[in-house]
Amino acid sequence: MAAHAIMFEPDDRYNAFLTVCNKAPHGGGKLAGIAIAVKDNISTRGIETTCASKILKCYVPPYDAHVVGLLKESGAAIAGKTNMDEFGMGTTTENSAFGPTLNPADTTRVPGGSSGGSAAAIAAGMVRMALGTDTGGSIRCPAAFCGIVGLKPTYGRVSRFGLIAYANSLEQIGPMAQNVSDVSLLMQVIAGHDRRDSTSYNRPFTHTPNADIRGLKIGIPQEYFGAGVDTRVAEVTKRAVFRLEELGATTVPCSIPSMEYALAAYYVTCTSEASSNLARFDGVRYGPAADAKKSWHNAYREVRRAGFGTEVRRRIMLGTFALSSGYYGKYYAKAQVARENVKSDFARIFAGVDVIAGPTMPTIAFKLGEKSDPLSMYLADILTVPANLAGIPAISVPCGKVDGMPVGLQIMGKPFEDERVIDVAFAYEQAVS
Amino acid sequence: MVTEQDVQHIAELADIGINTGELGPFTDQFNAILDYFDVLDRVHGEGQVPRDLADVMREDEVEPSLPQEEVLKNAASQEDGFIKAPRVM
């Protein structure tokens, strides 16, 4: 299968890669010889996979994630593993145990996160495509901040087998690239059923982008252009929507009232799932050794205090609290009702429109160190988390600049209409390029 | 409102390990975040039971799995082909 190899020696001045495969083997196929970067929370057989955490330093998976197997079968060369916020927990890639990734558009700014390494590697031209993961915006945020294209597929469309889990009910692996055609090409390779992921659907992706959007109805939610959104970002996004109207689309104002509590519902859900998922990191089967002479709890606490970064420990504790006796009803149970309300809001709006459009992020990329307070970092995810709560597809495509920094246009679609959000992004991209 | 004792208790439940110096900052941050989570008090109703979910079952069949040496490769502490864990008692 791997008859050939490419030499991959990128000038990684942005700390986009945690591992570089200098000699990357590949076979033939749709992606023959194309260097593809893979986020470091996706298992790669024989290649260190750390989730940007000290607790997985030196962990070498004995198997490939399903998507990595598919990449290899298509002839792709796995060029390396990209930096991220530890376990995907962050919006800037500053929460990496191995140092932050810098934004190639301005190295005093963050690339966004948590798939910041993948986005920076593409934006800097080191690779043409990459895989990211998106739990609450982790593909779309760095795509917007770095000026590239990123798709969060419909939940269930891409297998999560071999993805090191953070929040199973929210996260999806998805394609990132310089342009929409490459995002679509990568989606063709990675989408489809996998029996090893019981949430996986048999919905392969065979589409090629089509720029004809005449007659398309676009919902414009007021919450995406209101309080908390930088007026210049809102303005650039509105111009992009106007461009879509020039191409034959019509717009319909709409509202997502559940946005009021969507972010809180998201953080309660993801931290609760994380508190359970990350219990497996105890230094026994992998990671730095737990001291087998100590008692169970003491040995684990030692390993986990030393191995996890502050944000990861904060989220594990928040989730443990939200699930604990006496608080479950107030936090977790309410969050699940809120989540259903978000789904209902989208279903209601999608009864009258084909897609929903707005900015991907409320601001341009932050300065490094700007978001030191955890809550203010969480609030930056307000426009991306609704798609994860509802499980719907959402893409970010570059739509202009503010202060010289890229702004992303976000297109959200109905469940399993990944093709349509790709078409709308493609139509916009073709019109402005 | 959570106290430093509450945070200490949560850290113990989660086996997370916490230094005394961290208790103050974690407690302050938790209170800010939990204040924000109070917006969930405005969520009403029981929520609909998700309509589009189904159990995915399969036969429990033995299939080829990883060889023992592959499984043990990442375990830092081993003995006689087994993974060595801290003592429970």
Interface residues (C-beta under 8 A of the other chain):
Chain A: C58 Y59 V60 P62 Y63 R195 S198 T199 E260 Y261 A264 A265 Y267 V268 S275 A279 D282 G283 V284 R285 Y286 G287 P288 A289 A290 D291 A292 K293 K294 S295 W296 H297 N298 A299 Y300 R301 E302 R304 R305 A306 F308 R313 R314 I316 M317 L318 T320 F321 S324 K330 Y331 K334 A335 Q336 V337 A338 R339 E340 N341 S344 D373 P374 L375 Y378
Chain B: V2 D6 V7 I10 A11 E12 L13 A14 D15 I16 G17 I18 N19 F26 Q29 F30 A32 I33 Y36 F37 V39 L40 D41 R42 V43 H44 G45 E46 G47 Q48 P50 V56 R58 L66 E70 V71 K73 N74 A75 A76 S77 I83 K84 A85 P86 R87 V88
